[in-house]
Structures are given as C-alpha cells and as structure tokens.
C-alpha cells in the first residue's frame, strides 16, 4: 500500500518538475518574443520565472534525493570500514529527517502567520509563494525517512553509486 502511494507521489513530483522546468524555459522566451517582436513587454515575467525556479528547486529536491543525485561524499565514505560507513549513513539520513522536519514546521508556521499577506510584485497570496517550501520539505522528510529505514533494515551500508549525467 505504502509503496504504491509513494510511487504515485514520485510520479506526480516527476511530472510537476518537468512542467515547472518547461514553464521556467517558456516564460523568459515569451518575454523575449513579446518585447522583441511586438514591442510589448510582459509585466513581471522575471518574477514569475523566478517563482517557477523556486518551485522547481523545492519540489524536485525529493526526486533528486531518491535518485541519489545529492552530494554524498562517497569517495570519503568508501575509505571507511563497512560498519562505520553504515553508522555514518544512518546518522546522515536521520539528520536529514530532523533538518527537513524543522524546515517543514517552520514553513508551516510562517505560512500560518502570514495568511493575509501577499507578495509585493506578483501580488500572489503568501501561502502560494511559500507553499513549494512546505511541500518540498515534507517530501524530503518522507524520502529521507524511507532511505533511513531502508538502510537500517539492510544492516549494511549503501554501495557506492555515483550518478553522473
């Protein structure tokens, strides 16, 4: 049950990230076209592109984490004996769960305290502006906790698997 739900969420995050990446590319392109061809600039296009970049960064971070794309210092870890490396990996993952939980709670409190406010340039509700941080940090808590439990159950460290693109 959990695995199917988690895979569904991961697929949604993947598609949302691709959509945000497309919007991040299309918005400045549309701004250039509108300004260069029609001499009519799109108001707030830069801020909108910046918002798409913020959304993409926070939402895609959980997908990057589960795919092993985060910096892991695996070369250093490879020098450690397996048991010590296992303890280090568990410590790193539980520290991630704690840190992302703090960020998630802090963003929820900030959103709750600013429900009536809006951003100055785009005039979007503050909860919509801060929403990607809340959702992204919650997804990071989940993915990092899953990674921790996976490492804990295996009783051995992850093998080195550097992801290069």
C-alpha positions as CSV (number, residue, x, y, z in Angstrom):
1,X,0.0,0.0,0.0
2,X,2.7,2.5,1.1
3,X,4.9,1.6,-1.9
4,X,2.1,2.2,-4.4
5,X,1.2,5.5,-2.8
6,X,4.8,6.6,-2.7
7,X,5.4,5.6,-6.3
8,X,2.3,7.6,-7.3
9,X,3.6,10.6,-5.4
10,X,7.0,10.2,-7.0
11,X,5.5,10.1,-10.5
12,X,3.5,13.2,-9.7
13,X,6.6,15.0,-8.5
14,X,8.5,14.0,-11.6
15,X,5.7,15.3,-13.9
16,X,5.3,18.5,-11.9
17,X,9.1,19.1,-12.1
18,X,9.1,18.6,-15.8
19,X,6.2,21.0,-16.2
20,X,7.9,23.6,-14.0
21,X,11.1,23.2,-16.0
22,X,9.1,23.8,-19.2
23,X,7.5,26.9,-17.7
24,X,10.9,28.1,-16.5
25,X,12.1,28.0,-20.1
26,X,9.0,29.2,-21.8
27,X,8.4,32.3,-19.6
28,X,11.7,34.2,-20.4
29,X,11.3,33.0,-24.1
30,X,7.8,34.5,-24.2
31,X,9.1,37.7,-22.6
32,X,11.9,38.0,-25.2
33,X,9.4,37.3,-28.0
34,X,6.8,39.8,-26.7
35,X,9.4,42.5,-26.2
36,X,11.4,41.9,-29.4
37,X,8.7,41.1,-31.9
38,X,5.7,43.0,-30.6
39,X,7.4,45.7,-28.5
40,X,5.1,44.8,-25.6
41,X,6.9,43.5,-22.6
42,X,5.2,41.0,-20.3
43,X,4.9,42.6,-16.9
44,X,6.5,40.6,-14.0
45,X,7.9,37.9,-16.3
46,X,11.2,37.8,-14.4
47,X,9.4,37.4,-11.1
48,X,7.2,34.7,-12.5
49,X,10.3,32.8,-13.9
50,X,12.0,33.2,-10.5
51,X,8.9,31.7,-8.8
52,X,8.9,28.7,-11.2
53,X,12.6,28.2,-10.4
54,X,11.9,28.3,-6.7
55,X,9.0,25.8,-7.1
56,X,11.2,23.5,-9.3
57,X,14.0,23.6,-6.8
58,X,11.9,22.7,-3.7
59,X,9.6,20.2,-5.4
60,X,12.3,18.3,-7.4
61,X,14.7,18.0,-4.4
62,X,12.9,14.9,-3.1
63,X,13.2,13.3,-6.6
64,X,16.8,14.1,-6.8
65,X,17.3,12.7,-3.3
66,X,15.7,9.3,-4.1
67,X,17.6,9.0,-7.3
68,X,20.9,9.5,-5.5
69,X,21.8,12.8,-7.1
70,X,22.6,14.7,-3.8
71,X,26.2,15.2,-2.8
72,X,27.2,12.2,-0.7
73,X,31.0,12.4,-0.5
74,X,31.0,8.7,-1.4
75,X,34.8,8.7,-2.1
76,X,35.3,9.6,1.6
77,X,32.8,7.1,2.8
78,X,34.4,4.4,0.6
79,X,37.6,4.7,2.8
80,X,35.7,3.7,5.9
81,X,35.1,0.2,7.1
82,X,31.6,-1.1,6.2
83,X,30.2,-1.0,9.8
84,X,31.4,2.6,10.4
85,X,30.1,3.6,6.9
86,X,26.6,2.1,7.8
87,X,26.5,4.1,11.1
88,X,27.6,7.3,9.2
89,X,24.9,6.8,6.5
90,X,22.2,6.3,9.2
91,X,23.4,9.4,11.0
92,X,23.3,11.4,7.8
93,X,19.8,10.2,6.9
94,X,18.4,10.7,10.4
95,X,20.0,14.2,10.5
96,X,18.3,14.9,7.2
97,X,14.9,13.8,8.5
98,X,15.4,16.2,11.5
99,X,16.6,19.1,9.5
100,X,13.8,18.8,6.8
101,X,11.2,18.4,9.6
102,X,12.4,21.6,11.2
103,X,12.1,23.4,7.8
104,X,8.7,21.9,7.2
105,X,7.4,23.0,10.6
106,X,8.9,26.5,10.3
107,X,7.4,27.0,6.8
108,X,4.0,25.9,8.1
109,X,4.2,28.3,11.0
110,X,5.3,31.1,8.6
111,X,2.5,30.4,6.2
112,X,0.0,30.3,9.1
113,X,1.2,33.7,10.4
114,X,1.0,35.4,7.0
115,X,-2.2,34.1,5.6
116,X,-3.5,37.6,4.8
117,X,-0.3,38.9,3.2
118,X,0.8,38.8,-0.4
119,X,4.0,39.2,-2.4
120,X,4.7,42.8,-3.5
121,X,5.4,42.3,-7.2
122,X,3.2,39.5,-8.3
123,X,0.6,40.1,-5.6
124,X,0.1,36.4,-5.1
125,X,-1.0,35.1,-1.7
126,X,1.9,34.4,0.6
127,X,0.7,30.8,1.2
128,X,1.0,30.2,-2.5
129,X,4.5,31.7,-2.6
130,X,5.7,29.7,0.4
131,X,3.8,26.5,-0.5
132,X,6.6,24.9,-2.5
133,X,8.9,25.1,0.5
134,X,6.3,23.4,2.7
135,X,5.5,20.7,0.2
136,X,9.2,20.2,-0.8
137,X,10.4,19.9,2.7
138,X,7.6,17.4,3.6
139,X,8.5,15.3,0.6
140,X,12.2,15.4,1.7
141,X,11.2,14.3,5.1
142,X,9.3,11.3,3.6
143,X,12.0,10.3,1.1
144,X,14.9,10.7,3.7
145,X,12.9,8.7,6.2
146,X,12.3,5.9,3.6
147,X,16.0,5.9,2.8
148,X,16.9,5.7,6.5
149,X,14.5,2.8,7.1
150,X,15.8,1.0,4.0
151,X,19.5,1.4,5.2
152,X,18.5,0.4,8.8
153,X,16.7,-2.8,7.6
154,X,19.6,-3.9,5.3
155,X,22.1,-3.8,8.2
156,X,24.8,-2.7,5.8
157,X,25.8,0.5,4.0
158,X,24.8,1.5,0.5
159,X,27.3,0.6,-2.2
160,X,29.0,3.4,-4.0
161,X,26.8,4.5,-6.9
162,X,27.8,7.9,-8.2
163,X,25.2,9.4,-10.5
164,X,26.7,11.2,-13.5
165,X,24.7,12.8,-16.2
